[in-house]
Amino acid sequence: MNRDFFALLRSFGLGLALITAPGFGGGFAQAEPRHGIAMYGEPALPPDFVSLPYANPDAPKGGRLVVGENGSFDSLHPFIVKGRAPTGISLFTTETLLGRSFDEPFSLYGILAESVETDTARTYVEFTLREAARFSDGSPVTVEDVLWSFEALGTLGNPRYAPVYQAVAKAEKTGDRKVKFTFGAENRELPLLLGMRPVLQKAQWEGRDFSATTMVPPIGSGPYVVDRVEAGRFVSYKKNPDWWGKDLPFYRGQHNLDEVRVEYFGNPDVHFEAFKSGELNSYRETNPEKWATHYNLPAIAAGAVVKSEIPHQRPSGMDGFAFNTRKPIFADWRVREALILVFNFELINQTINGGAVPRITSYYSNSELAGDVANPAQGKVLALLEPYKAELLPGALEGYALPVSDGKAANRGNLRKASALLDEAGWTVQDGVRKDAAGKPLAFEILLVNGADGYIAAANIYIQALKQLGVDAKLTTVDQAQYTERTNVYDFDMTQLIVALSLSPGTEQLRYWGSANGAAPGSRNFAGVNAPVVDALVQTQLSSTDRADFVTAVQALDRVLTSGRYVVPLWYQNIGRIAHAKQLHFPEKLPIYGDWPGFQPEVWWYQE
């Protein structure tokens, strides 16, 4: 249910609203055009809603936001694997048929489309475009643009777009402003996912290779256009004064700023210094220890800069060091469990975060979807898992909990357990080195991106602990371009995995954990998960017609992934931390997703 996260991050990436019929979660008995769509039941907002509940419809317009990013970019084409595009290029300049309310688990409302229609089984979806919808050059958004965009994305774009397009059996123009997609696969999320696909201008790409990188900005129908750009240095998005969508109820109180500028820095310390010096007027802090100790700034003392903490109710997702189980050394779950035992989370969390953030103990921590993975499976969750009992790893049915240390560097109890597991798996200590029966050392590389300071610090502490068991791990850091190139083809032993999950996980789960994507280049299945039970549980989620049944399937999947020991979990942020100029404001009413990736700047405004 991501628009690349929500990119996830609106993917991150990160669900929309569809109506169903009696016996299928409530709704209408016959297909008819509707203003919105929810995954289960009715969308919360009526057809005549004034604005989204967390937007301020009276927010003033104007002002600018200047933020920073670490790394670089070399393309303005965010829809393909090649190259690296700057933050915001799709979010700000392109638009989708439907838009998401972040105050509901998974509900969408019309943007480019004035209405959406589907049947009770969701075998098709038909959108009616708004007559007023325009691209930034003033040309109308047409059915031909929609059909071409979805085909180009699905066949030439990033692999994340392919599964949904492959499920379309027929795409057709059914009226001057009507476009219909008939599905050849059973997946109740498909109408919503198509509604979240970006619509591009067909004419812009005539005679050009869609799969090639470019520094030509996309012609979109979104609120901003690329104003100025310098590859690798900065990109400035300027509000389009003729933006067609400024009066839509969905957008009242959104996209209030005249300019959003993103500066790029090769060093995170330089990034922070730029904020301190006033070059940036907002800075997102991900380290709670720094938040508590590094913000004794004159600007804050004078009231010119404000520290805001923004809670949320979205799932933790997964953030940790992923084992590449395609590698023989990580194929045995006992080896993975041993290496998880060696990771002294309590010590590392205290060292890096001052112990201020909770550990990820479930892929859906911080939400109802988590269930109780530490205790035995029961009821409907157990019933879903029992047919796969033979392939499940220990803990899936019995309950699985991550090891806890006493916080001391020695971590003796967990190291003893880890050593015993490695011995059992055939990795014994020979002359101080952990080796297999053929004499091959247990050695691996941890691949990280330059500037990922917290993860680099955690990896270094981890490496020292591994040495105590005779395991030789080394850390390699590369620039973002190299990292993307290597991870696209799974050229790593262990690396950081960040997966943002929503309150309505769906088709994107196949990209994260599906066996078909485990071998396909460019997927997010870094761990190489290849398990029939995972594929089956995701399909159960996608075919569920009731929210309660859906939650049961997610909780069962969570148990399989957690006990699969695919990742050494780190921590999650249960609040967002943003330091910003006092002139930047956000609404008092916060959505359930809280500080989602687009929260700033979508509903922020500038006021002296």
C-alpha positions in Angstrom: 0.0 0.0 0.0 3.0 2.3 -0.5 3.7 5.0 -2.9 7.3 4.0 -2.6 7.3 3.7 1.0 4.6 5.0 1.8 7.8 6.8 -0.6 7.5 4.4 3.0 8.3 6.4 3.6 4.2 8.1 0.7 4.8 4.7 0.1 7.2 5.0 2.9 6.9 3.8 1.6 3.7 4.5 3.5 -3.1 3.0 2.4 -6.2 4.4 0.9 -10.0 4.0 1.3 -12.3 1.7 -0.7 -16.0 0.8 -0.2 -17.2 -2.7 0.0 -20.6 -4.4 -0.1 -22.7 -6.1 2.6 -21.1 -9.3 3.7 -17.7 -7.8 2.6 -17.2 -5.3 5.3 -20.2 -3.0 4.7 -20.8 -0.5 1.9 -22.9 -0.5 -1.3 -24.7 -3.4 -2.9 -24.0 -2.4 -6.5 -20.9 -0.8 -8.0 -21.2 3.0 -8.2 -18.8 5.9 -8.4 -17.7 7.0 -5.0 -15.6 9.9 -3.6 -13.2 7.6 -1.8 -12.2 4.1 -1.1 -11.2 2.2 2.1 -9.5 -1.2 2.4 -12.2 -2.2 4.9 -15.6 -0.6 5.3 -16.4 3.0 4.5 -13.9 5.9 4.4 -14.3 8.1 7.4 -14.9 11.4 5.6 -18.2 12.1 3.8 -18.4 13.3 0.1 -18.7 17.0 1.2 -15.8 17.0 3.6 -14.1 20.4 4.0 -10.5 19.3 4.6 -8.5 16.4 6.0 -9.0 16.4 9.8 -5.3 17.1 10.6 -4.9 20.0 8.1 -5.5 23.6 9.0 -7.8 24.9 6.2 -7.1 28.5 7.4 -3.3 28.1 7.2 -1.6 31.2 5.6 0.2 30.7 2.4 3.8 31.7 1.6 7.3 31.3 3.2 9.9 28.7 2.6 11.3 25.6 4.2 15.0 24.8 3.9 16.0 21.3 4.9 19.1 19.1 4.5 19.8 15.6 3.4 23.0 13.5 3.7 24.4 12.1 0.5 23.9 13.2 -3.1 21.8 12.8 -6.2 22.5 12.5 -9.9 19.0 12.2 -11.5 15.6 13.9 -11.5 13.9 10.6 -12.5 12.7 8.9 -9.3 10.7 6.2 -11.0 13.5 3.8 -12.1 16.3 1.8 -10.5 19.1 3.7 -12.1 20.5 6.8 -10.5 19.6 8.5 -7.3 16.9 11.2 -7.3 16.5 14.0 -4.7 14.1 13.9 -1.9 10.6 15.1 -2.8 10.8 15.0 -6.6 7.8 12.7 -6.9 5.9 13.8 -3.8 6.0 17.5 -4.8 5.8 17.6 -8.6 3.6 14.6 -9.5 0.1 13.6 -8.5 -2.0 10.5 -8.1 -5.6 9.6 -8.9 -6.4 9.2 -5.2 -4.7 10.6 -2.1 -4.3 9.2 1.3 -5.7 10.3 4.7 -3.1 9.7 7.3 -5.7 9.7 10.0 -7.1 6.3 8.8 -5.4 3.0 8.5 -5.9 2.8 4.7 -8.3 5.2 3.1 -8.0 7.2 -0.2 -10.0 10.2 -1.5 -10.2 11.6 -5.1 -7.5 13.9 -6.4 -6.9 13.6 -10.2 -9.9 11.3 -10.1 -13.2 12.8 -9.0 -14.6 9.3 -8.4 -13.6 5.7 -8.1 -15.8 2.6 -8.8 -15.4 -1.1 -8.1 -17.5 -4.2 -7.5 -17.8 -6.2 -4.3 -15.1 -8.7 -5.3 -12.9 -5.8 -6.6 -12.3 -7.5 -9.9 -11.9 -4.1 -11.6 -11.6 -0.4 -10.8 -12.8 2.5 -12.9 -11.7 6.1 -12.3 -13.3 9.3 -13.6 -10.8 12.1 -14.1 -11.5 15.6 -13.0 -12.1 17.9 -16.0 -10.0 20.6 -14.3 -6.9 18.4 -13.7 -3.9 20.0 -15.4 -0.1 19.4 -15.7 2.2 22.2 -14.8 2.5 23.3 -18.4 -1.3 23.8 -18.5 -2.1 20.8 -20.6 -5.0 18.5 -19.4 -4.4 15.2 -17.6 -6.0 12.7 -19.9 -6.9 9.0 -19.8 -4.1 8.4 -22.3 -1.6 9.9 -19.8 -2.9 7.5 -17.1 -2.8 4.4 -19.3 0.7 5.2 -20.6 2.0 6.1 -17.1 0.9 2.8 -15.5 2.3 0.8 -18.4 5.7 2.6 -18.4 6.0 2.3 -14.6 4.9 -1.3 -14.6 7.2 -2.4 -17.5 10.2 0.0 -17.4 10.1 1.5 -14.0 11.4 0.5 -10.6 10.5 -3.2 -9.9 8.3 -2.1 -7.1 5.7 -1.0 -9.7 5.7 -4.3 -11.6 3.6 -6.7 -9.4 0.5 -4.4 -9.5 0.7 -3.9 -13.3 1.2 -7.6 -13.9 -2.1 -8.2 -12.1 -3.9 -6.0 -14.7 -5.5 -8.2 -17.3 -7.1 -5.3 -19.3 -6.6 -1.5 -19.3 -9.0 0.5 -21.3 -10.5 3.9 -22.0 -14.2 3.7 -21.2 -15.1 7.4 -21.7 -13.6 10.8 -22.4 -12.5 11.0 -18.7 -13.0 7.4 -17.7 -10.3 4.7 -17.4 -10.9 1.1 -16.3 -8.6 -1.6 -15.1 -9.7 -5.2 -14.9 -7.7 -7.6 -12.8 -6.5 -11.1 -13.5 -5.5 -11.8 -9.9 -7.4 -11.9 -6.6 -6.1 -9.0 -4.6 -8.6 -6.7 -2.9 -5.9 -4.0 -2.5 -5.3 -3.5 -6.2 -7.8 -0.7 -6.8 -6.2 1.3 -4.0 -2.7 0.6 -5.2 -3.5 1.8 -8.7 -5.1 4.9 -7.2 -1.7 5.7 -5.6 0.4 5.4 -8.8 1.9 8.7 -10.0 0.5 10.0 -13.3 3.1 11.4 -15.7 2.7 13.3 -18.9 2.9 11.0 -21.9 4.0 13.7 -24.3 7.1 14.6 -22.3 8.5 11.1 -22.8 7.8 10.7 -26.5 11.1 9.7 -28.3 12.9 9.3 -24.9 14.1 6.3 -23.0 12.0 6.0 -19.8 14.5 3.6 -18.3 17.4 6.1 -18.5 18.4 8.6 -15.9 17.9 12.3 -16.7 18.3 15.7 -15.2 15.2 17.0 -17.0 12.5 17.4 -14.3 9.2 15.6 -14.8 6.2 17.6 -16.0 3.6 16.7 -13.3 0.3 17.9 -12.0 1.5 18.4 -8.4 1.7 21.6 -6.4 5.4 22.3 -7.0 7.8 22.5 -10.0 11.5 22.2 -9.9 12.7 25.8 -9.9 16.5 25.5 -9.5 18.8 22.5 -9.2 22.4 21.6 -9.0 23.2 17.9 -9.2 24.4 16.6 -5.9 24.1 20.0 -4.2 20.6 21.2 -3.9 17.1 21.3 -5.4 14.5 24.0 -5.0 10.8 23.3 -5.5 8.7 26.3 -6.2 4.9 26.4 -5.7 3.1 26.5 -9.0 0.9 29.7 -8.9 -1.4 28.1 -11.4 -1.7 24.7 -9.6 -5.0 23.3 -10.6 -5.6 21.5 -7.3 -5.3 24.4 -4.8 -9.0 24.6 -4.1 -9.7 20.9 -3.7 -11.1 20.0 -0.3 -8.4 17.3 0.0 -5.7 20.0 -0.3 -7.2 22.7 1.9 -4.5 23.4 4.5 -1.9 21.5 2.6 1.1 22.6 0.5 1.1 26.0 2.1 4.8 27.0 1.5 6.0 28.9 -1.6 9.3 27.1 -1.7 10.8 23.9 -0.4 14.6 23.7 -0.8 16.6 20.6 -0.1 20.4 21.0 0.5 22.7 18.0 0.3 25.7 17.3 2.5 28.4 14.7 2.2 29.0 14.8 6.0 26.2 14.6 8.7 28.2 16.9 11.0 28.4 19.6 8.3 24.6 19.1 7.8 24.0 19.8 11.5 26.4 22.8 11.5 24.4 24.2 8.5 21.3 24.1 10.7 23.0 25.7 13.6 24.3 28.5 11.5 20.9 29.3 10.1 21.4 28.0 6.6 18.6 25.5 7.2 15.4 26.4 9.1 14.5 22.8 10.0 16.4 19.7 11.1 15.0 16.3 11.9 16.9 14.6 14.7 16.9 10.8 14.8 19.2 10.4 17.8 17.5 10.9 21.1 20.8 11.3 23.0 21.8 14.1 20.7 18.3 15.6 21.0 18.9 15.8 24.8 22.5 17.0 24.8 23.3 18.8 21.5 20.7 21.4 21.3 21.9 24.0 23.8 21.9 26.5 21.0 21.6 30.3 21.3 18.8 30.3 18.8 16.8 27.9 20.9 17.5 29.9 24.1 16.4 33.1 22.3 13.2 31.4 21.1 14.1 31.7 17.4 14.2 27.9 17.1 11.7 25.5 18.6 12.1 21.8 19.4 8.9 19.9 18.6 8.2 16.3 19.5 5.5 14.6 17.5 4.0 11.2 18.6 2.6 8.6 16.3 0.7 5.3 16.3 2.2 3.7 13.2 4.1 0.4 13.3 7.8 0.4 14.0 8.6 -1.5 10.8 11.9 -3.1 10.7 15.3 -1.4 11.1 18.3 -3.6 11.7 21.2 -5.5 10.3 19.8 -8.0 7.8 21.4 -11.4 7.1 21.7 -12.2 3.4 20.4 -15.8 3.7 21.4 -16.4 0.1 24.9 -16.7 1.6 25.7 -20.2 2.8 27.1 -19.0 6.1 23.6 -17.6 7.1 21.4 -20.4 5.7 21.3 -22.1 9.1 18.9 -20.4 11.5 21.1 -21.5 14.5 23.9 -19.3 13.1 21.6 -16.4 12.8 20.3 -16.9 16.3 23.8 -17.1 17.7 24.8 -13.8 16.0 21.6 -12.2 17.3 22.6 -13.3 20.8 26.0 -11.7 20.4 24.4 -8.3 19.6 24.3 -6.5 23.0 21.4 -4.3 22.3 21.1 -2.9 25.8 24.8 -1.7 25.8 24.6 -0.4 22.3 21.3 1.5 22.9 22.8 3.1 26.0 26.0 4.0 24.2 24.4 5.5 21.1 20.9 6.7 22.3 21.3 7.1 26.0 18.9 4.2 26.3 16.1 6.4 25.3 14.5 4.4 22.5 12.7 1.1 22.6 13.9 -2.0 20.7 12.0 -3.4 17.8 10.6 -6.8 19.1 8.1 -7.3 16.3 7.8 -6.0 12.7 4.7 -4.2 13.9 5.8 -2.9 17.3 3.8 0.1 18.5 0.5 -1.1 16.9 -2.3 -3.5 17.2 -0.8 -5.6 14.3 2.0 -6.8 16.5 0.1 -9.4 18.4 2.0 -11.3 21.1 4.9 -12.9 19.4 6.7 -13.8 22.6 4.0 -16.2 23.7 2.5 -19.3 22.1 0.3 -18.8 19.1 -3.4 -19.2 19.8 -6.8 -19.2 18.1 -7.0 -18.0 14.5 -3.3 -17.2 14.4 -2.5 -20.7 15.3 -5.0 -22.1 12.8 -3.3 -20.2 10.0 0.2 -21.4 11.0 -0.5 -25.1 11.7 -0.6 -26.2 8.1 3.0 -25.0 7.7 4.2 -26.5 11.0 6.9 -28.6 9.4 8.6 -25.6 7.8 8.3 -23.1 10.7 11.4 -22.4 12.8 11.5 -22.8 16.5 9.5 -20.0 18.2 6.9 -19.4 15.5 4.3 -21.4 17.3 5.9 -21.6 20.8 6.7 -17.9 21.0 10.0 -16.0 20.3 11.6 -13.2 22.2 14.8 -11.4 21.4 17.6 -12.0 23.9 18.1 -9.4 26.7 21.5 -8.7 28.2 22.5 -7.1 31.6 23.9 -4.1 29.7 27.5 -5.0 30.5 30.1 -5.3 27.8 30.9 -8.9 28.8 27.4 -10.2 28.0 28.6 -13.6 29.2 25.3 -15.4 29.4 24.3 -14.7 25.8 27.8 -15.4 24.5 27.7 -18.8 26.1 24.4 -19.6 24.4 25.7 -18.3 21.1 28.9 -20.4 21.3 26.8 -23.5 22.0 24.6 -22.8 19.0 27.6 -22.3 16.7 29.2 -25.5 17.9 25.9 -27.3 17.2 25.8 -25.8 13.7 29.3 -27.1 13.0 31.2 -23.9 13.5 33.8 -24.8 16.2 36.8 -22.8 17.6 40.0 -23.9 16.0 43.2 -22.1 17.1 41.1 -19.2 18.3 39.1 -18.9 15.0 35.5 -20.1 14.5 35.7 -22.6 11.5 33.5 -25.2 9.8 34.6 -28.8 9.3 36.4 -27.9 6.1 38.5 -25.3 8.0 36.7 -22.3 6.5 36.5 -19.4 8.9 33.2 -17.8 9.9 33.8 -14.4 8.5 31.5 -11.8 6.9 31.2 -8.2 5.8 28.8 -5.6 7.2 28.0 -3.1 4.4 26.8 0.4 5.4 26.5 3.8 3.8 29.0 6.6 4.6 27.6 8.9 7.2 25.3 6.4 8.9 26.9 7.3 12.2 24.6 5.5 14.6 24.6 2.3 12.6 28.4 2.4 12.1 28.9 2.9 15.8 26.6 -0.1 16.5 28.4 -2.2 14.0 31.8 -1.5 15.5 30.6 -2.5 19.0 29.1 -5.6 17.4 32.3 -6.5 15.6 34.3 -6.4 18.8 31.8 -8.7 20.6 31.9 -11.2 17.7 35.7 -11.4 18.1 35.1 -13.0 21.5 33.6 -16.0 19.7 36.3 -16.2 17.1 34.0 -14.7 14.4 35.7 -12.3 12.0 33.4 -9.5 10.9 34.5 -6.4 9.1 32.8 -3.1 8.3 32.8 -1.6 4.9 31.3 1.8 4.2 30.6 3.1 0.7 28.9 6.1 -0.9 25.2 6.0 -1.6 25.7 5.2 -5.3 27.9 2.2 -4.6 25.5 1.0 -1.8 22.5 1.1 -4.1 24.5 -0.7 -6.9 25.6 -3.5 -4.5 22.3 -4.0 -2.7 20.3 -4.1 -6.0 22.2 -7.3 -6.8 22.5 -8.5 -3.2 26.2 -8.2 -3.2 26.6 -8.1 0.6 26.7 -10.5 3.6 24.9 -8.2 6.1 23.6 -4.7 5.7 21.1 -2.3 7.1 17.5 -3.0 6.3 14.9 -0.3 6.8 11.3 -1.2 6.0 8.6 1.3 6.9 5.3 -0.4 7.5 1.8 1.0 7.7 -1.4 0.1 9.6 -2.6 -1.7 6.5 0.3 -3.7 5.0 -0.5 -5.2 1.7 1.0 -6.0 -1.7 4.3 -4.4 -0.9 4.9 -7.2 1.6 5.6 -9.4 -1.4 8.4 -7.0 -2.4 9.9 -7.1 1.1 9.5 -10.8 1.9 8.1 -12.7 -1.2 10.0 -15.6 -2.5 9.6 -14.4 -6.1 11.3 -11.2 -5.2 14.1 -12.9 -3.4 16.0 -13.5 -6.6 14.8 -10.5 -8.6 17.3 -7.6 -8.7 16.3 -4.4 -7.1 13.7 -5.8 -4.6 13.6 -4.9 -0.9 13.9 -8.6 0.1 17.5 -8.0 1.3 17.3 -11.0 3.6 16.4 -13.4 0.8 13.3 -14.7 2.6 12.0 -17.7 0.6 9.2 -19.4 2.5 5.9 -20.7 1.2 4.2 -19.8 4.5 5.2 -16.1 4.0 3.8 -16.0 0.5 0.6 -17.7 1.6 0.0 -15.4 4.6 0.5 -12.3 2.4 -2.1 -13.6 0.0 -4.4 -14.2 2.9 -4.0 -10.6 3.9 -4.8 -9.4 0.3 -7.9 -11.6 0.0 -9.3 -10.7 3.5 -12.7 -8.9 3.4 -12.8 -8.2 7.1 -10.4 -6.1 9.2 -10.3 -8.6 12.0 -9.3 -11.5 9.7 -6.7 -9.2 8.1 -5.2 -8.4 11.4 -5.0 -12.1 12.2 -3.1 -12.8 9.0 -0.6 -9.9 9.7 0.0 -11.2 13.2 0.7 -14.7 11.9 3.1 -13.3 9.3 4.8 -11.2 12.1 5.4 -14.4 14.0 7.0 -16.1 11.0 9.3 -13.2 10.2 10.3 -12.5 13.7 11.1 -16.2 14.5 12.8 -16.5 11.1 15.7 -14.5 12.5 16.3 -12.7 9.3 17.4 -9.4 10.9 19.3 -8.3 14.0 16.6 -5.7 15.1 17.7 -2.3 16.3 15.4 0.4 17.7 12.5 2.5 16.5 11.5 6.1 17.1 8.1 6.3 18.8 8.1 10.1 18.4 9.4 12.4 15.7 11.9 15.1 16.8 12.1 18.3 14.6 14.0 21.5 15.5 12.7 24.3 13.4 12.4 28.1 13.0 9.6 29.5 15.2 7.9 30.8 12.0 7.2 27.2 10.9 4.0 25.8 12.4 2.0 22.5 12.2 -1.6 21.7 13.3 -2.4 20.8 16.8 -4.5 17.9 15.6 -2.2 15.1 14.7 -3.2 12.1 12.6 -2.7 8.5 13.8 0.4 8.2 11.6 1.8 11.3 13.3 5.1 12.5 11.8 4.8 10.5 8.6 7.5 11.3 5.9 5.4 14.0 4.2 4.1 15.5 7.4 6.7 18.3 6.9 6.0 20.1 4.7 2.6 19.0 3.5 0.6 20.4 6.4 3.1 22.9 7.8 2.9 26.7 7.2 5.0 29.7 7.6 3.9 32.7 9.8 5.8 35.4 11.5 
